[in-house]
Amino acid sequence: MTFPGTIMPAFYKTTGFIRPGDGFTGKAGTEPLDPLLTAQQVEDVVAYLMTLREE
């Protein structure tokens, strides 16, 4: 399930962003947005989370 109208961090995506600053101030940044995590970092987080067990 996805919610297109929400603001979420980018994982893998580097284009097609709606810059929220435009709607509030008209001064959204123009520089490219890099993903917060690389593909390898996402895989590492998932692998770690899969090792956690509730005791």
N, C-alpha and C positions, 0 to 999 in steps of 0.2 A: 504494500500500500504506500503510495506517495502523496504528498500534499504540495502541489506546485506553487501555491501562494505563500509558502513559508520560507524563511531564511535558514539555510543549513550550510554547514561547511562543505567545501568541495573536496571530494575524493576522486581523483583521476580527471575530473572535468576542468578544462582550462579556457573554454569559450562559451558564449551565449549567456553570460550573466546579466541580470537586471541590477543595476547599481542603485541601491536604496537611497543613497545620498541625493540623487537627482530629485526624488519625490519630496524630500524634506528641505533641502537647502539649495538645490540646483548646482551643488559643488562636488559631485561625485568624482572620485579619483579617475584618472585616465590611464594609469599604468596597468599593465597586465596583472591578473590575479593568478598566483601560483597555487596549486593544491596544498592543503594543510599537511597532508601526509602523502608520501610516495606509495606506489603499489606495494613495494616490499615492506614498508612500515605498517600498512594495513594488514598484510598477511602475517606479520610478526605479532601484532596485537591480537588478531583472531587466534593464532596458534597459542599464545599465552592464555587467553581467556578460556580456551578449550581444556587447559590443564587444571583449571580451578574446580575444586569439588567442595560441596557443602558438607560439613561434618557435624 
